[in-house]
Amino acid sequence: MKIVVCISKAPDTTSKIAFKDNNTQFDEAGIQFIINPYDEWYALVRALELKEANGGNVTVLNVGGAENDPIIRKALAIGADDAVRIDAPTNDALFVAKQIAAYLKSNPADLVLFGKETIDYNGSQVGGMLSAL
């Protein structure tokens, strides 16, 4: 079974958060980023349990820049077999869903898992959008 787990980065909830530009933009300076906990615990860990029970391969998929490499490495350390990063901006959920759909079209999977939402914006949009594409 080929399982793809989509992961995103999120600010560590223990980080002190500040804003800039008249409080209109999140200031990432000095912030520690982690795998979005819902992606890690609801999707990645479950995928690894399924792999252990049924065999197969778990690939983590991330859309974003090189700044996301640490969370990808952590997912590999947790137990994912492979990792793919699509180097693209992430400020538009539909665009992200389309990037994932394009990847999956050329790299089919038996199962694609997402966390239920992200802890930064609580968007919960990409998974549903992907299912509609």
Summary of the structure (lengths in Angstrom):
residues: 133
radius of gyration: 14.9
end to end distance: 22.2
largest distance: 52.1
contacts: 403
relative contact order: 0.24
helix: 39%
strand: 24%
